[in-house]
Amino acid sequence: MTIIQPFTSDYDEFLRDESRSVGTASFIAFPETEDDVCAVLRELHAEGTPVTVQGSRTGLAAGAVPQGGCILNLSRMNRYLGMRRDEDGRFFLRVQPGITLMELNHALRKRSIPADGWDAASLEARQAFLDAPLHMFPTDPTETSASIGGMAACNASGARSYRYGAMRGHVSAVRLAIANGDMVSASRGQAMAHDGVLSLTAEGGRVIAAPLPSYAMPHAKCASGYYMMPAMDAVDVIVGSDGTLGVITELELELMDAPQSVWDVACFLPSEQHALDFVAQAHGIERAISIEYIDAAALDVLRERATGDVPLPPEGPCCCVSIEIGAEDDAAMESLETLMEALEQAGGDADATWVASTEAEREGQRVFRHAVPENVNRIIDERRRTYPHITKLGSDMSVPFDRLPDAVALYRSTLAREGLEAATWGHIGDAHLHVNILPRDMDEYARGKALFAEWAREITAMGGAVSAEHGVGKLKRDFLEIMYGEDAIREMARFKLAFDPKGQLGRGNFFSEELLGSLKS
Ligand SMILES: Cc1cc2nc3c(=O)[nH]c(=O)nc-3n(C[C@H](O)[C@H](O)[C@H](O)COP(=O)(O)OP(=O)(O)OC[C@H]3O[C@@H](n4cnc5c(N)ncnc54)[C@H](O)[C@@H]3O)c2cc1C
């Protein structure tokens, strides 16, 4: 019996994600197993019905917002499937895609991974895991309700990617259901592209031969379009494919030793230039896990609006650079001393610095950082009451680290030229800032949007990426074209069509309907 249901208003919440864009759908399905996913895809393939995959819908680029057809929501695929330990003693956990980051973190921290139905080898690895020092999964895209499958599809990252890199590096294997319902397995090191083609054989024998696009990826943090390298691993391109190549039905995650202690140090500096000087010195500091930034305007928003237990920054104009250090206690103290020296040299005040070492103290600083986007979003929501068409205008661009001062200068000069209000924060250690324009009316909104396109061109010219972590989805399609050019997008579309010849999956993500239509055989 089919699990595809007609779409009714009871499911309206599934028409949107955190970008607050709203789509349309005719059907919805909530598979619980890989077989369910394949059955749904087979059924929809005959008619070429569009399929939009959803994890937790926390995405900010409208990737999970349907453009007609069927929603395939994976939130019920949330089981732990097994574990293995390799000859180097590393642990690998096999999961379904609907497990949330919050659930995974809890299971790892409490060493309480459910093992129902696991085979003997997995149970043995699990016992070794329980006896080993604490492990963690390092990718943390802030929003812990995100699903593991969605995080992989967007190649999510977040603050700690400064040390650990993005999601891609922590996925060792995936299973992918392609549009016709066939399954493809890819384990790291086993399926590599060569001679300009990525060839994969689906279970059942169908061969996918996808021609590699010829564009070069930037030397900056990047979640813009398909990962592409001449001899790339199939796992690397499936991660970051934004629901356009297939449905990730299973992932194997590499776990890491958790640092013995983590210190969270919030430094306040008198100006943005002081902050940039400090970041230049702190970059590369041993044992740093993250280097984050909050600008003066965003701190002002907190002072004016934050309620409850949110710690407030010191009085007077200042910016905040937060650095997490992860290590054993003595080593952490050594890094902290180096950091304080760098802070004083950059004109910061060690006495005004917050140092959090206990879990409760760190939670206070986490609340402080999270209160920034929350309160900025409230401003947008208030303005939307007068101008309902205003949406959040938050950038997600990155540059190579040596171009960080140029990117900041670009943002500041163009915002001043346009007279636009903005609040900025983000992953400054990765030269990746979220500049959030706060339009006061529709004219400012239009000028803000135009400014984003200008930034996309300039950031591309600096060797950067138009999306560093949120993915392209539907909202940044134009920027993707600015970054790589029309020909490269066409090549990307041909690569997609090798997996999905009818262009059913992730409709509207990366590619316009017109483009895919013109290339379909
Ligand atoms: C407050 C807030 C802060 C955030 N901060 C960060 C941050 O710091 N760093 C960061 O990287 N992100 C951040 N995000 C964005 C978001 O959390 C990530 O994009 C997340 O990885 C998406 O996961 P999801 O399960 O919600 O995916 P969804 O939104 O449901 O889907 C995202 C995309 O993945 C596809 N997809 C989902 N599951 C699968 C699957 N199993 N197979 C194939 N395709 C699939 C969808 O089709 C869609 O294209 C933030 C979001 C919010 C709301």
The ligand as a MOL file (V3000), in Angstrom:
LIG
                    3D

  0  0  0     0  0            999 V3000
M  V30 BEGIN CTAB
M  V30 COUNTS 53 58 0 0 0
M  V30 BEGIN ATOM
M  V30 1 C 18.9010 29.9360 13.8070 0
M  V30 2 C 19.6320 29.1680 12.7450 0
M  V30 3 C 21.0220 29.1760 12.7400 0
M  V30 4 C 21.7160 28.4580 11.7680 0
M  V30 5 N 23.0750 28.4820 11.8010 0
M  V30 6 C 23.7650 27.7320 10.9120 0
M  V30 7 C 25.2030 27.6710 10.9720 0
M  V30 8 O 25.8500 28.3040 11.7990 0
M  V30 9 N 25.8290 26.8960 10.0590 0
M  V30 10 C 25.1560 26.1740 9.1050 0
M  V30 11 O 25.7890 25.4780 8.3280 0
M  V30 12 N 23.8060 26.2380 9.0220 0
M  V30 13 C 23.1030 26.9850 9.8960 0
M  V30 14 N 21.7410 27.0310 9.8250 0
M  V30 15 C 21.0640 26.3800 8.6790 0
M  V30 16 C 20.5240 24.9650 8.9000 0
M  V30 17 O 20.4250 24.6050 10.2320 0
M  V30 18 C 21.2850 23.9940 8.0750 0
M  V30 19 O 21.1770 24.2980 6.7220 0
M  V30 20 C 20.8910 22.5090 8.2740 0
M  V30 21 O 22.0190 21.8000 7.8990 0
M  V30 22 C 19.6800 21.9940 7.4700 0
M  V30 23 O 19.2150 20.7650 8.0290 0
M  V30 24 P 17.6680 20.3580 7.9380 0
M  V30 25 O 17.5200 18.9600 8.4320 0
M  V30 26 O 16.8210 21.3500 8.5930 0
M  V30 27 O 17.4600 20.3740 6.3720 0
M  V30 28 P 16.2410 20.9410 5.5340 0
M  V30 29 O 16.0910 22.4000 5.7460 0
M  V30 30 O 15.0410 20.1010 5.7530 0
M  V30 31 O 16.7930 20.6790 4.0610 0
M  V30 32 C 17.9050 21.4090 3.5830 0
M  V30 33 C 18.2890 20.8870 2.1950 0
M  V30 34 O 18.7510 19.5470 2.2880 0
M  V30 35 C 17.9550 18.6600 1.4990 0
M  V30 36 N 17.8380 17.4340 2.2650 0
M  V30 37 C 17.4210 17.2970 3.5460 0
M  V30 38 N 17.5320 16.0250 3.9230 0
M  V30 39 C 18.0190 15.3330 2.8600 0
M  V30 40 C 18.3340 13.9660 2.6250 0
M  V30 41 N 18.2230 13.0410 3.5750 0
M  V30 42 N 18.7750 13.6210 1.3990 0
M  V30 43 C 18.9420 14.5400 0.4140 0
M  V30 44 N 18.6660 15.8550 0.5950 0
M  V30 45 C 18.2020 16.2320 1.7910 0
M  V30 46 C 16.6560 19.3980 1.2730 0
M  V30 47 O 16.0320 18.9830 0.0780 0
M  V30 48 C 17.1260 20.8280 1.2160 0
M  V30 49 O 17.6060 21.1180 -0.0630 0
M  V30 50 C 21.0070 27.7370 10.7750 0
M  V30 51 C 19.6130 27.7290 10.7890 0
M  V30 52 C 18.9320 28.4360 11.7490 0
M  V30 53 C 17.4350 28.3880 11.7370 0
M  V30 END ATOM
M  V30 BEGIN BOND
M  V30 1 1 1 2
M  V30 2 1 2 3
M  V30 3 2 2 52
M  V30 4 2 3 4
M  V30 5 1 4 5
M  V30 6 1 4 50
M  V30 7 2 5 6
M  V30 8 1 6 7
M  V30 9 1 6 13
M  V30 10 2 7 8
M  V30 11 1 7 9
M  V30 12 1 9 10
M  V30 13 2 10 11
M  V30 14 1 10 12
M  V30 15 2 12 13
M  V30 16 1 13 14
M  V30 17 1 14 15
M  V30 18 1 14 50
M  V30 19 1 15 16
M  V30 20 1 16 17
M  V30 21 1 16 18
M  V30 22 1 18 19
M  V30 23 1 18 20
M  V30 24 1 20 21
M  V30 25 1 20 22
M  V30 26 1 22 23
M  V30 27 1 23 24
M  V30 28 2 24 25
M  V30 29 1 24 26
M  V30 30 1 24 27
M  V30 31 1 27 28
M  V30 32 2 28 29
M  V30 33 1 28 30
M  V30 34 1 28 31
M  V30 35 1 31 32
M  V30 36 1 32 33
M  V30 37 1 33 34
M  V30 38 1 33 48
M  V30 39 1 34 35
M  V30 40 1 35 36
M  V30 41 1 35 46
M  V30 42 1 36 37
M  V30 43 1 36 45
M  V30 44 2 37 38
M  V30 45 1 38 39
M  V30 46 1 39 40
M  V30 47 2 39 45
M  V30 48 1 40 41
M  V30 49 2 40 42
M  V30 50 1 42 43
M  V30 51 2 43 44
M  V30 52 1 44 45
M  V30 53 1 46 47
M  V30 54 1 46 48
M  V30 55 1 48 49
M  V30 56 2 50 51
M  V30 57 1 51 52
M  V30 58 1 52 53
M  V30 END BOND
M  V30 END CTAB
M  END
